[in-house]
Amino acid sequence: MPRQVRQVRRQRQAGVAVITALLLTTLAVTIVASLFWQQQVQVRSMENQRLHLQTKWIMRGALDWARLILQQDGISNPTVTTETGPWATPLAETRLDDYVERERVANEKFDATLSGQITDAQARYNLANLGAKGVPDAAQVQVFRRLLQHLQLNPSLAQSLAEEVARSQAPTAAAADGTGGAGAGAAAGGGLAGSNNGTRREPLELIRVEDLLSVTGFTPPMIEKLRDFVIVLPGVTPVNVNTAPAEVLAALVENCSVSQGATMVQFRRRTPFNSEADFKSYLATQTSQQLPQGVSVSVKSDHFLVLSRVRLDRAALDAQSLIIRNKAVTLLWTREI
């Protein structure tokens, strides 16, 4: 009996040892696998950061290319900007595999592409035109009102937006005349004039089209309708009649339909306007109309939008940039979209 007991005990001890060894092996394998996984995550994170950095450098190169084209166009055509200029030619999707330094694995598929387009920012209506020195500009309010009508949107929003744009300019106007107050534009500040308890809200900070959502009456679907026809530029800028779409051209003139605006577009493609006087002459002879008092136009542009699209392996970067064509051809801002 004792011998059998000892044998059973040895077998049990051997079984426990085997189980313990298996548990330790499993634990070791789990720890090693976890370490490898963490290392893989770190490597992938570093690779993603590198790809993101490379996409930014590619985008910077694209912006430098756009600035060069705009600078050369300004030298070649100093007085007129037309939609047939070299800057208006879009850059189709171009492969950059041969220009991006990267270690490659055999049989690995690696895609690096760049595409982009330059558009005239002054082909759109500048919402900053609605106010001047803290006061709504009546002539510009009518222009924007007509644009809203052509887009089948509520035209009454033109006045309320103009009041809020003017109110955002009012502190500057007040400081200039030494009154220290908010000015007449603030008193008519529409939705931003204040609440029932007498507290004052901050003026509208209009930086991009999406900021219109802060104005009572504007909705996301309306913003999408307006997006291709309006913009926010620094200061007052006239619309370039050589590049503006039919809806914007029709909004510049009283009692002008979108179809008449489309006729203007067809005419200028054949014969671009060389001056504001040319445009006024066209209105007088072709439409028997005239440019309203207080509304000025231009045939030359100094503000341009650059759309850049970079695809680099798993990384993607879509950005929109605003460039002003001055002596230095300055990049004003870049926003990822």
ZADO-1210 file (C-alpha; in nm, 4 decimals, padded with zeros to 6 digits):
<atoms>
<atom x="00.0000" y="00.0000" z="00.0000" code="MET" pos="1"/>
<atom x="00.2632" y="00.2620" z="00.0897" code="PRO" pos="2"/>
<atom x="00.4457" y="00.1947" z="-00.2349" code="ARG" pos="3"/>
<atom x="00.1250" y="00.2552" z="-00.4353" code="GLN" pos="4"/>
<atom x="00.0585" y="00.5787" z="-00.2441" code="VAL" pos="5"/>
<atom x="00.4058" y="00.7074" z="-00.3187" code="ARG" pos="6"/>
<atom x="00.3597" y="00.6228" z="-00.6850" code="GLN" pos="7"/>
<atom x="00.0287" y="00.8109" z="-00.7005" code="VAL" pos="8"/>
<atom x="00.1882" y="01.1110" z="-00.5301" code="ARG" pos="9"/>
<atom x="00.4727" y="01.1109" z="-00.7821" code="ARG" pos="10"/>
<atom x="00.2244" y="01.1019" z="-01.0695" code="GLN" pos="11"/>
<atom x="00.0271" y="01.3936" z="-00.9200" code="ARG" pos="12"/>
<atom x="00.3425" y="01.5970" z="-00.8684" code="GLN" pos="13"/>
<atom x="00.4492" y="01.5256" z="-01.2243" code="ALA" pos="14"/>
<atom x="00.1065" y="01.6389" z="-01.3504" code="GLY" pos="15"/>
<atom x="00.1260" y="01.9613" z="-01.1496" code="VAL" pos="16"/>
<atom x="00.4739" y="02.0279" z="-01.2869" code="ALA" pos="17"/>
<atom x="00.3530" y="01.9784" z="-01.6434" code="VAL" pos="18"/>
<atom x="00.0572" y="02.2117" z="-01.5899" code="ILE" pos="19"/>
<atom x="00.2816" y="02.4697" z="-01.4257" code="THR" pos="20"/>
<atom x="00.5258" y="02.4489" z="-01.7142" code="ALA" pos="21"/>
<atom x="00.2422" y="02.4913" z="-01.9639" code="LEU" pos="22"/>
<atom x="00.1075" y="02.7920" z="-01.7736" code="LEU" pos="23"/>
<atom x="00.4502" y="02.9528" z="-01.7586" code="LEU" pos="24"/>
<atom x="00.5026" y="02.8865" z="-02.1286" code="THR" pos="25"/>
<atom x="00.1637" y="03.0372" z="-02.2115" code="THR" pos="26"/>
<atom x="00.2389" y="03.3396" z="-01.9951" code="LEU" pos="27"/>
<atom x="00.5772" y="03.3882" z="-02.1598" code="ALA" pos="28"/>
<atom x="00.4281" y="03.3578" z="-02.5079" code="VAL" pos="29"/>
<atom x="00.1552" y="03.6086" z="-02.4149" code="THR" pos="30"/>
<atom x="00.4090" y="03.8586" z="-02.2821" code="ILE" pos="31"/>
<atom x="00.6299" y="03.8242" z="-02.5885" code="VAL" pos="32"/>
<atom x="00.3300" y="03.8582" z="-02.8216" code="ALA" pos="33"/>
<atom x="00.2162" y="04.1669" z="-02.6311" code="SER" pos="34"/>
<atom x="00.5614" y="04.3217" z="-02.6636" code="LEU" pos="35"/>
<atom x="00.5677" y="04.2497" z="-03.0360" code="PHE" pos="36"/>
<atom x="00.2190" y="04.3980" z="-03.0729" code="TRP" pos="37"/>
<atom x="00.3176" y="04.7147" z="-02.8861" code="GLN" pos="38"/>
<atom x="00.6275" y="04.7452" z="-03.0993" code="GLN" pos="39"/>
<atom x="00.4190" y="04.7013" z="-03.4138" code="GLN" pos="40"/>
<atom x="00.1779" y="04.9737" z="-03.2973" code="VAL" pos="41"/>
<atom x="00.4673" y="05.2095" z="-03.2287" code="GLN" pos="42"/>
<atom x="00.6228" y="05.1377" z="-03.5678" code="VAL" pos="43"/>
<atom x="00.2897" y="05.1935" z="-03.7441" code="ARG" pos="44"/>
<atom x="00.2338" y="05.5166" z="-03.5486" code="SER" pos="45"/>
<atom x="00.5773" y="05.6465" z="-03.6458" code="MET" pos="46"/>
<atom x="00.5144" y="05.5501" z="-04.0081" code="GLU" pos="47"/>
<atom x="00.1786" y="05.7310" z="-04.0065" code="ASN" pos="48"/>
<atom x="00.3428" y="06.0426" z="-03.8632" code="GLN" pos="49"/>
<atom x="00.6088" y="06.0280" z="-04.1314" code="ARG" pos="50"/>
<atom x="00.3484" y="05.9878" z="-04.4059" code="LEU" pos="51"/>
<atom x="00.1457" y="06.2786" z="-04.2679" code="HIS" pos="52"/>
<atom x="00.4569" y="06.4960" z="-04.2590" code="LEU" pos="53"/>
<atom x="00.5415" y="06.4001" z="-04.6167" code="GLN" pos="54"/>
<atom x="00.1900" y="06.4901" z="-04.7358" code="THR" pos="55"/>
<atom x="00.2293" y="06.8348" z="-04.5791" code="LYS" pos="56"/>
<atom x="00.5601" y="06.8884" z="-04.7550" code="TRP" pos="57"/>
<atom x="00.4067" y="06.7818" z="-05.0857" code="ILE" pos="58"/>
<atom x="00.1204" y="07.0257" z="-05.0283" code="MET" pos="59"/>
<atom x="00.3683" y="07.3059" z="-04.9548" code="ARG" pos="60"/>
<atom x="00.5415" y="07.2290" z="-05.2812" code="GLY" pos="61"/>
<atom x="00.2066" y="07.2443" z="-05.4618" code="ALA" pos="62"/>
<atom x="00.1329" y="07.5848" z="-05.3059" code="LEU" pos="63"/>
<atom x="00.4728" y="07.7159" z="-05.4137" code="ASP" pos="64"/>
<atom x="00.3936" y="07.5945" z="-05.7649" code="TRP" pos="65"/>
<atom x="00.0568" y="07.7749" z="-05.7534" code="ALA" pos="66"/>
<atom x="00.2191" y="08.0967" z="-05.6297" code="ARG" pos="67"/>
<atom x="00.4703" y="08.0830" z="-05.9142" code="LEU" pos="68"/>
<atom x="00.1956" y="08.0382" z="-06.1737" code="ILE" pos="69"/>
<atom x="-00.0062" y="08.3277" z="-06.0299" code="LEU" pos="70"/>
<atom x="00.2998" y="08.5491" z="-06.0160" code="GLN" pos="71"/>
<atom x="00.3853" y="08.4765" z="-06.3788" code="GLN" pos="72"/>
<atom x="00.0249" y="08.5345" z="-06.4870" code="ASP" pos="73"/>
<atom x="00.0268" y="08.8693" z="-06.3062" code="GLY" pos="74"/>
<atom x="00.3389" y="08.9694" z="-06.4984" code="ILE" pos="75"/>
<atom x="00.1970" y="08.8544" z="-06.8322" code="SER" pos="76"/>
<atom x="-00.1520" y="08.9985" z="-06.7724" code="ASN" pos="77"/>
<atom x="-00.1191" y="09.2859" z="-06.5250" code="PRO" pos="78"/>
<atom x="-00.4564" y="09.4490" z="-06.5943" code="THR" pos="79"/>
<atom x="-00.6949" y="09.1632" z="-06.6766" code="VAL" pos="80"/>
<atom x="-00.7696" y="08.8247" z="-06.5181" code="THR" pos="81"/>
<atom x="-00.9726" y="08.5848" z="-06.7315" code="THR" pos="82"/>
<atom x="-01.0954" y="08.2302" z="-06.6832" code="GLU" pos="83"/>
<atom x="-00.8796" y="08.1150" z="-06.9753" code="THR" pos="84"/>
<atom x="-00.5523" y="08.2030" z="-06.8034" code="GLY" pos="85"/>
<atom x="-00.2908" y="07.9320" z="-06.7388" code="PRO" pos="86"/>
<atom x="-00.3722" y="07.9424" z="-06.3663" code="TRP" pos="87"/>
<atom x="-00.7223" y="07.8097" z="-06.4424" code="ALA" pos="88"/>
<atom x="-00.5919" y="07.4802" z="-06.5853" code="THR" pos="89"/>
<atom x="-00.6472" y="07.2089" z="-06.3216" code="PRO" pos="90"/>
<atom x="-00.3704" y="06.9683" z="-06.2293" code="LEU" pos="91"/>
<atom x="-00.4958" y="06.6182" z="-06.2991" code="ALA" pos="92"/>
<atom x="-00.4037" y="06.3399" z="-06.0598" code="GLU" pos="93"/>
<atom x="-00.0281" y="06.3033" z="-06.0997" code="THR" pos="94"/>
<atom x="00.1774" y="06.0141" z="-05.9655" code="ARG" pos="95"/>
<atom x="00.4668" y="06.1106" z="-05.7413" code="LEU" pos="96"/>
<atom x="00.6182" y="05.7667" z="-05.6780" code="ASP" pos="97"/>
<atom x="00.9460" y="05.8620" z="-05.8401" code="ASP" pos="98"/>
<atom x="00.9765" y="06.1825" z="-05.6387" code="TYR" pos="99"/>
<atom x="00.8987" y="06.0633" z="-05.2843" code="VAL" pos="100"/>
<atom x="01.1830" y="05.8953" z="-05.0966" code="GLU" pos="101"/>
<atom x="01.0658" y="05.5805" z="-04.9210" code="ARG" pos="102"/>
<atom x="01.1969" y="05.2350" z="-04.8438" code="GLU" pos="103"/>
<atom x="01.0025" y="04.9787" z="-05.0371" code="ARG" pos="104"/>
<atom x="00.9408" y="04.6116" z="-04.9857" code="VAL" pos="105"/>
<atom x="00.9482" y="04.3769" z="-05.2810" code="ALA" pos="106"/>
<atom x="00.6108" y="04.3471" z="-05.4580" code="ASN" pos="107"/>
<atom x="00.4678" y="04.6280" z="-05.2407" code="GLU" pos="108"/>
<atom x="00.2101" y="04.8553" z="-05.4019" code="LYS" pos="109"/>
<atom x="00.2737" y="05.2189" z="-05.3126" code="PHE" pos="110"/>
<atom x="00.0605" y="05.5073" z="-05.4373" code="ASP" pos="111"/>
<atom x="00.1571" y="05.8738" z="-05.4168" code="ALA" pos="112"/>
<atom x="-00.0530" y="06.1229" z="-05.6128" code="THR" pos="113"/>
<atom x="-00.1142" y="06.4972" z="-05.6252" code="LEU" pos="114"/>
<atom x="-00.3996" y="06.6884" z="-05.7848" code="SER" pos="115"/>
<atom x="-00.5224" y="07.0428" z="-05.7506" code="GLY" pos="116"/>
<atom x="-00.6896" y="07.3453" z="-05.8989" code="GLN" pos="117"/>
<atom x="-00.6707" y="07.7237" z="-05.8714" code="ILE" pos="118"/>
<atom x="-00.9957" y="07.9210" z="-05.8735" code="THR" pos="119"/>
<atom x="-01.0612" y="08.2935" z="-05.8662" code="ASP" pos="120"/>
<atom x="-01.1844" y="08.3936" z="-05.5206" code="ALA" pos="121"/>
<atom x="-01.3117" y="08.7235" z="-05.6590" code="GLN" pos="122"/>
<atom x="-01.5457" y="08.5357" z="-05.8905" code="ALA" pos="123"/>
<atom x="-01.7577" y="08.4936" z="-05.5773" code="ARG" pos="124"/>
<atom x="-01.9439" y="08.7582" z="-05.3826" code="TYR" pos="125"/>
<atom x="-01.7447" y="08.8774" z="-05.0814" code="ASN" pos="126"/>
<atom x="-01.9695" y="08.8836" z="-04.7743" code="LEU" pos="127"/>
<atom x="-01.7417" y="09.1436" z="-04.6164" code="ALA" pos="128"/>
<atom x="-01.8784" y="09.3914" z="-04.8738" code="ASN" pos="129"/>
<atom x="-02.2100" y="09.4030" z="-04.6872" code="LEU" pos="130"/>
<atom x="-02.0758" y="09.6441" z="-04.4256" code="GLY" pos="131"/>
<atom x="-01.8584" y="09.9536" z="-04.4386" code="ALA" pos="132"/>
<atom x="-01.7206" y="10.1240" z="-04.1263" code="LYS" pos="133"/>
<atom x="-01.9861" y="09.9775" z="-03.9024" code="GLY" pos="134"/>
<atom x="-02.2836" y="10.0561" z="-04.1281" code="VAL" pos="135"/>
<atom x="-02.4641" y="09.8224" z="-04.3724" code="PRO" pos="136"/>
<atom x="-02.3939" y="09.9097" z="-04.7354" code="ASP" pos="137"/>
<atom x="-02.7374" y="09.9530" z="-04.8943" code="ALA" pos="138"/>
<atom x="-02.6191" y="09.8916" z="-05.2509" code="ALA" pos="139"/>
<atom x="-02.4348" y="09.5721" z="-05.1531" code="GLN" pos="140"/>
<atom x="-02.7343" y="09.4524" z="-04.9524" code="VAL" pos="141"/>
<atom x="-02.9409" y="09.4686" z="-05.2708" code="GLN" pos="142"/>
<atom x="-02.6735" y="09.2748" z="-05.4619" code="VAL" pos="143"/>
<atom x="-02.6729" y="08.9958" z="-05.2040" code="PHE" pos="144"/>
<atom x="-03.0519" y="09.0049" z="-05.1883" code="ARG" pos="145"/>
<atom x="-03.0704" y="08.9434" z="-05.5625" code="ARG" pos="146"/>
<atom x="-02.8158" y="08.6611" z="-05.5338" code="LEU" pos="147"/>
<atom x="-03.0301" y="08.4919" z="-05.2690" code="LEU" pos="148"/>
<atom x="-03.3323" y="08.5249" z="-05.4974" code="GLN" pos="149"/>
<atom x="-03.1459" y="08.3702" z="-05.7908" code="HIS" pos="150"/>
<atom x="-03.0502" y="08.0768" z="-05.5674" code="LEU" pos="151"/>
<atom x="-03.4122" y="08.0461" z="-05.4474" code="GLN" pos="152"/>
<atom x="-03.3232" y="08.1385" z="-05.0905" code="LEU" pos="153"/>
<atom x="-03.4868" y="08.3832" z="-04.8497" code="ASN" pos="154"/>
<atom x="-03.3847" y="08.7336" z="-04.9705" code="PRO" pos="155"/>
<atom x="-03.4708" y="08.8979" z="-04.6375" code="SER" pos="156"/>
<atom x="-03.1597" y="08.7365" z="-04.4885" code="LEU" pos="157"/>
<atom x="-02.9461" y="08.9875" z="-04.6795" code="ALA" pos="158"/>
<atom x="-03.0397" y="09.2753" z="-04.4506" code="GLN" pos="159"/>
<atom x="-03.0005" y="09.0795" z="-04.1268" code="SER" pos="160"/>
<atom x="-02.6594" y="08.9499" z="-04.2334" code="LEU" pos="161"/>
<atom x="-02.5490" y="09.2988" z="-04.3397" code="ALA" pos="162"/>
<atom x="-02.6441" y="09.4359" z="-03.9974" code="GLU" pos="163"/>
<atom x="-02.4375" y="09.1725" z="-03.8227" code="GLU" pos="164"/>
<atom x="-02.1411" y="09.2205" z="-04.0560" code="VAL" pos="165"/>
<atom x="-02.1625" y="09.5943" z="-03.9893" code="ALA" pos="166"/>
<atom x="-02.1846" y="09.5379" z="-03.6165" code="ARG" pos="167"/>
<atom x="-01.8665" y="09.3301" z="-03.6275" code="SER" pos="168"/>
<atom x="-01.6973" y="09.6323" z="-03.7863" code="GLN" pos="169"/>
<atom x="-01.8549" y="09.8857" z="-03.5483" code="ALA" pos="170"/>
<atom x="-01.5902" y="09.8780" z="-03.2686" code="PRO" pos="171"/>
<atom x="-01.3227" y="09.9719" z="-03.5218" code="THR" pos="172"/>
<atom x="-01.5392" y="10.2525" z="-03.6554" code="ALA" pos="173"/>
<atom x="-01.6120" y="10.3784" z="-03.3031" code="ALA" pos="174"/>
<atom x="-01.2443" y="10.3826" z="-03.2154" code="ALA" pos="175"/>
<atom x="-01.1703" y="10.5740" z="-03.5340" code="ALA" pos="176"/>
<atom x="-01.4193" y="10.8569" z="-03.4628" code="ASP" pos="177"/>
<atom x="-01.3383" y="10.8701" z="-03.0916" code="GLY" pos="178"/>
<atom x="-01.6911" y="10.8036" z="-02.9662" code="THR" pos="179"/>
<atom x="-01.5905" y="10.4960" z="-02.7712" code="GLY" pos="180"/>
<atom x="-01.9296" y="10.3399" z="-02.8404" code="GLY" pos="181"/>
<atom x="-02.0473" y="10.0627" z="-03.0644" code="ALA" pos="182"/>
<atom x="-02.1806" y="10.2925" z="-03.3355" code="GLY" pos="183"/>
<atom x="-02.4991" y="10.2965" z="-03.5345" code="ALA" pos="184"/>
<atom x="-02.4276" y="09.9587" z="-03.6878" code="GLY" pos="185"/>
<atom x="-02.4329" y="09.7955" z="-03.3446" code="ALA" pos="186"/>
<atom x="-02.7660" y="09.9539" z="-03.2571" code="ALA" pos="187"/>
<atom x="-02.9169" y="09.7801" z="-03.5560" code="ALA" pos="188"/>
<atom x="-02.7256" y="09.4621" z="-03.4921" code="GLY" pos="189"/>
<atom x="-03.0113" y="09.2248" z="-03.5657" code="GLY" pos="190"/>
<atom x="-02.9742" y="08.8904" z="-03.3915" code="GLY" pos="191"/>
<atom x="-02.6585" y="09.0027" z="-03.2119" code="LEU" pos="192"/>
<atom x="-02.8013" y="09.3205" z="-03.0587" code="ALA" pos="193"/>
<atom x="-02.8499" y="09.1618" z="-02.7168" code="GLY" pos="194"/>
<atom x="-03.0851" y="08.9543" z="-02.5095" code="SER" pos="195"/>
<atom x="-03.3902" y="09.0481" z="-02.3043" code="ASN" pos="196"/>
<atom x="-03.1907" y="09.0964" z="-01.9847" code="ASN" pos="197"/>
<atom x="-02.9751" y="09.3671" z="-02.1434" code="GLY" pos="198"/>
<atom x="-02.6583" y="09.1597" z="-02.1849" code="THR" pos="199"/>
<atom x="-02.4630" y="09.2038" z="-02.5074" code="ARG" pos="200"/>
<atom x="-02.3491" y="08.9172" z="-02.7260" code="ARG" pos="201"/>
<atom x="-02.0194" y="08.9082" z="-02.9074" code="GLU" pos="202"/>
<atom x="-02.0226" y="09.0413" z="-03.2667" code="PRO" pos="203"/>
<atom x="-02.0328" y="08.7896" z="-03.5487" code="LEU" pos="204"/>
<atom x="-01.6840" y="08.6692" z="-03.6402" code="GLU" pos="205"/>
<atom x="-01.7242" y="08.5951" z="-04.0085" code="LEU" pos="206"/>
<atom x="-01.4197" y="08.3995" z="-04.1229" code="ILE" pos="207"/>
<atom x="-01.5628" y="08.1290" z="-04.3464" code="ARG" pos="208"/>
<atom x="-01.8953" y="08.0542" z="-04.5116" code="VAL" pos="209"/>
<atom x="-01.9879" y="07.8053" z="-04.2386" code="GLU" pos="210"/>
<atom x="-01.9986" y="08.0941" z="-03.9895" code="ASP" pos="211"/>
<atom x="-02.3300" y="08.1969" z="-04.1468" code="LEU" pos="212"/>
<atom x="-02.4863" y="07.9256" z="-03.9320" code="LEU" pos="213"/>
<atom x="-02.4470" y="08.1690" z="-03.6412" code="SER" pos="214"/>
<atom x="-02.6955" y="08.4025" z="-03.8111" code="VAL" pos="215"/>
<atom x="-03.0620" y="08.3346" z="-03.7480" code="THR" pos="216"/>
<atom x="-03.2298" y="08.1980" z="-04.0602" code="GLY" pos="217"/>
<atom x="-02.9322" y="08.0279" z="-04.2242" code="PHE" pos="218"/>
<atom x="-02.9339" y="07.6476" z="-04.2343" code="THR" pos="219"/>
<atom x="-02.6784" y="07.3851" z="-04.3480" code="PRO" pos="220"/>
<atom x="-02.8622" y="07.3191" z="-04.6789" code="PRO" pos="221"/>
<atom x="-02.8565" y="07.6936" z="-04.7497" code="MET" pos="222"/>
<atom x="-02.4835" y="07.7057" z="-04.6779" code="ILE" pos="223"/>
<atom x="-02.4257" y="07.4287" z="-04.9324" code="GLU" pos="224"/>
<atom x="-02.6231" y="07.6247" z="-05.1931" code="LYS" pos="225"/>
<atom x="-02.4241" y="07.9399" z="-05.1240" code="LEU" pos="226"/>
<atom x="-02.0816" y="07.7770" z="-05.0987" code="ARG" pos="227"/>
<atom x="-01.9839" y="07.8149" z="-05.4658" code="ASP" pos="228"/>
<atom x="-02.1104" y="08.1728" z="-05.4921" code="PHE" pos="229"/>
<atom x="-01.9927" y="08.3539" z="-05.1774" code="VAL" pos="230"/>
<atom x="-01.6691" y="08.3871" z="-04.9847" code="ILE" pos="231"/>
<atom x="-01.5183" y="08.5833" z="-04.6972" code="VAL" pos="232"/>
<atom x="-01.2159" y="08.7881" z="-04.8033" code="LEU" pos="233"/>
<atom x="-01.0216" y="09.0471" z="-04.6053" code="PRO" pos="234"/>
<atom x="-01.1624" y="09.3903" z="-04.6793" code="GLY" pos="235"/>
<atom x="-01.3914" y="09.5030" z="-04.9588" code="VAL" pos="236"/>
<atom x="-01.3264" y="09.3363" z="-05.2953" code="THR" pos="237"/>
<atom x="-01.5180" y="09.3890" z="-05.6210" code="PRO" pos="238"/>
<atom x="-01.6464" y="09.0946" z="-05.8218" code="VAL" pos="239"/>
<atom x="-01.4387" y="09.0071" z="-06.1278" code="ASN" pos="240"/>
<atom x="-01.6872" y="09.0070" z="-06.4157" code="VAL" pos="241"/>
<atom x="-01.4439" y="08.8037" z="-06.6287" code="ASN" pos="242"/>
<atom x="-01.4658" y="08.5013" z="-06.3984" code="THR" pos="243"/>
<atom x="-01.7919" y="08.5310" z="-06.2005" code="ALA" pos="244"/>
<atom x="-02.0674" y="08.2710" z="-06.2603" code="PRO" pos="245"/>
<atom x="-02.3984" y="08.3685" z="-06.4177" code="ALA" pos="246"/>
<atom x="-02.5811" y="08.3898" z="-06.0830" code="GLU" pos="247"/>
<atom x="-02.3329" y="08.6414" z="-05.9413" code="VAL" pos="248"/>
<atom x="-02.3276" y="08.8477" z="-06.2620" code="LEU" pos="249"/>
<atom x="-02.7063" y="08.8637" z="-06.2616" code="ALA" pos="250"/>
<atom x="-02.7043" y="08.9756" z="-05.8975" code="ALA" pos="251"/>
<atom x="-02.4858" y="09.2755" z="-05.9796" code="LEU" pos="252"/>
<atom x="-02.7510" y="09.4309" z="-06.2046" code="VAL" pos="253"/>
<atom x="-03.1111" y="09.5160" z="-06.1225" code="GLU" pos="254"/>
<atom x="-03.3837" y="09.3252" z="-06.3089" code="ASN" pos="255"/>
<atom x="-03.1288" y="09.0868" z="-06.4590" code="CYS" pos="256"/>
<atom x="-03.2128" y="08.7182" z="-06.4915" code="SER" pos="257"/>
<atom x="-02.9773" y="08.4234" z="-06.4575" code="VAL" pos="258"/>
<atom x="-03.0244" y="08.3482" z="-06.8279" code="SER" pos="259"/>
<atom x="-02.9015" y="08.6995" z="-06.9074" code="GLN" pos="260"/>
<atom x="-02.6083" y="08.6326" z="-06.6764" code="GLY" pos="261"/>
<atom x="-02.5346" y="08.3160" z="-06.8732" code="ALA" pos="262"/>
<atom x="-02.5340" y="08.5244" z="-07.1919" code="THR" pos="263"/>
<atom x="-02.2745" y="08.7535" z="-07.0317" code="MET" pos="264"/>
<atom x="-02.0601" y="08.4488" z="-06.9546" code="VAL" pos="265"/>
<atom x="-02.0744" y="08.3326" z="-07.3164" code="GLN" pos="266"/>
<atom x="-01.9899" y="08.6828" z="-07.4408" code="PHE" pos="267"/>
<atom x="-01.6873" y="08.7310" z="-07.2138" code="ARG" pos="268"/>
<atom x="-01.5441" y="08.3930" z="-07.3137" code="ARG" pos="269"/>
<atom x="-01.5212" y="08.5260" z="-07.6672" code="ARG" pos="270"/>
<atom x="-01.4348" y="08.8829" z="-07.5716" code="THR" pos="271"/>
<atom x="-01.3155" y="08.9372" z="-07.2131" code="PRO" pos="272"/>
<atom x="-01.3951" y="09.2720" z="-07.0550" code="PHE" pos="273"/>
<atom x="-01.0865" y="09.4931" z="-07.0422" code="ASN" pos="274"/>
<atom x="-01.2236" y="09.7471" z="-06.7956" code="SER" pos="275"/>
<atom x="-01.5266" y="09.8373" z="-06.5866" code="GLU" pos="276"/>
<atom x="-01.6225" y="10.0764" z="-06.8663" code="ALA" pos="277"/>
<atom x="-01.6313" y="09.7811" z="-07.1088" code="ASP" pos="278"/>
<atom x="-01.8746" y="09.5993" z="-06.8815" code="PHE" pos="279"/>
<atom x="-02.0957" y="09.9069" z="-06.8450" code="LYS" pos="280"/>
<atom x="-02.0946" y="09.9513" z="-07.2215" code="SER" pos="281"/>
<atom x="-02.2017" y="09.5885" z="-07.2650" code="TYR" pos="282"/>
<atom x="-02.4886" y="09.6390" z="-07.0212" code="LEU" pos="283"/>
<atom x="-02.6044" y="09.9520" z="-07.2013" code="ALA" pos="284"/>
<atom x="-02.5919" y="09.8039" z="-07.5509" code="THR" pos="285"/>
<atom x="-02.6908" y="09.4421" z="-07.4891" code="GLN" pos="286"/>
<atom x="-02.9336" y="09.4627" z="-07.1963" code="THR" pos="287"/>
<atom x="-03.0394" y="09.8300" z="-07.1854" code="SER" pos="288"/>
<atom x="-02.9429" y="09.8302" z="-06.8185" code="GLN" pos="289"/>
<atom x="-02.6736" y="09.9905" z="-06.6100" code="GLN" pos="290"/>
<atom x="-02.4654" y="09.9093" z="-06.3060" code="LEU" pos="291"/>
<atom x="-02.6438" y="10.0348" z="-05.9916" code="PRO" pos="292"/>
<atom x="-02.4928" y="10.3285" z="-05.8101" code="GLN" pos="293"/>
<atom x="-02.2604" y="10.2164" z="-05.5326" code="GLY" pos="294"/>
<atom x="-02.1774" y="09.8853" z="-05.7033" code="VAL" pos="295"/>
<atom x="-01.8319" y="09.8542" z="-05.8550" code="SER" pos="296"/>
<atom x="-01.6835" y="09.5643" z="-06.0471" code="VAL" pos="297"/>
<atom x="-01.3382" y="09.4615" z="-06.1597" code="SER" pos="298"/>
<atom x="-01.1749" y="09.2821" z="-06.4506" code="VAL" pos="299"/>
<atom x="-00.8687" y="09.1816" z="-06.2491" code="LYS" pos="300"/>
<atom x="-00.8313" y="08.9566" z="-05.9446" code="SER" pos="301"/>
<atom x="-00.5860" y="08.9545" z="-05.6585" code="ASP" pos="302"/>
<atom x="-00.7323" y="08.6727" z="-05.4447" code="HIS" pos="303"/>
<atom x="-00.7228" y="08.3060" z="-05.5456" code="PHE" pos="304"/>
<atom x="-00.8247" y="07.9768" z="-05.3880" code="LEU" pos="305"/>
<atom x="-00.5993" y="07.6728" z="-05.4273" code="VAL" pos="306"/>
<atom x="-00.7417" y="07.3253" z="-05.3760" code="LEU" pos="307"/>
<atom x="-00.4725" y="07.0646" z="-05.3044" code="SER" pos="308"/>
<atom x="-00.5320" y="06.6905" z="-05.2805" code="ARG" pos="309"/>
<atom x="-00.2462" y="06.4620" z="-05.1750" code="VAL" pos="310"/>
<atom x="-00.2647" y="06.0822" z="-05.1509" code="ARG" pos="311"/>
<atom x="00.0387" y="05.9071" z="-05.0035" code="LEU" pos="312"/>
<atom x="-00.0004" y="05.5391" z="-04.9233" code="ASP" pos="313"/>
<atom x="-00.2505" y="05.5330" z="-04.6324" code="ARG" pos="314"/>
<atom x="-00.2276" y="05.9101" z="-04.5724" code="ALA" pos="315"/>
<atom x="-00.4580" y="06.1617" z="-04.7386" code="ALA" pos="316"/>
<atom x="-00.4675" y="06.5399" z="-04.7174" code="LEU" pos="317"/>
<atom x="-00.7271" y="06.7673" z="-04.8761" code="ASP" pos="318"/>
<atom x="-00.6704" y="07.1386" z="-04.8176" code="ALA" pos="319"/>
<atom x="-00.7910" y="07.4751" z="-04.9407" code="GLN" pos="320"/>
<atom x="-00.5639" y="07.7796" z="-04.9359" code="SER" pos="321"/>
<atom x="-00.6146" y="08.1494" z="-05.0027" code="LEU" pos="322"/>
<atom x="-00.3411" y="08.3363" z="-05.1885" code="ILE" pos="323"/>
<atom x="-00.3289" y="08.7115" z="-05.2441" code="ILE" pos="324"/>
<atom x="-00.1413" y="08.8220" z="-05.5535" code="ARG" pos="325"/>
<atom x="00.0621" y="09.1134" z="-05.4263" code="ASN" pos="326"/>
<atom x="00.4309" y="09.1797" z="-05.4854" code="LYS" pos="327"/>
<atom x="00.5254" y="08.8739" z="-05.2809" code="ALA" pos="328"/>
<atom x="00.2221" y="08.6569" z="-05.3778" code="VAL" pos="329"/>
<atom x="00.1346" y="08.5841" z="-05.0144" code="THR" pos="330"/>
<atom x="-00.0295" y="08.2746" z="-04.8683" code="LEU" pos="331"/>
<atom x="-00.2986" y="08.4049" z="-04.6289" code="LEU" pos="332"/>
<atom x="-00.4301" y="08.0783" z="-04.4854" code="TRP" pos="333"/>
<atom x="-00.4595" y="07.7036" z="-04.5387" code="THR" pos="334"/>
<atom x="-00.7472" y="07.4918" z="-04.4097" code="ARG" pos="335"/>
<atom x="-00.7877" y="07.1163" z="-04.4206" code="GLU" pos="336"/>
<atom x="-01.1208" y="07.0112" z="-04.5686" code="ILE" pos="337"/>
</atoms>
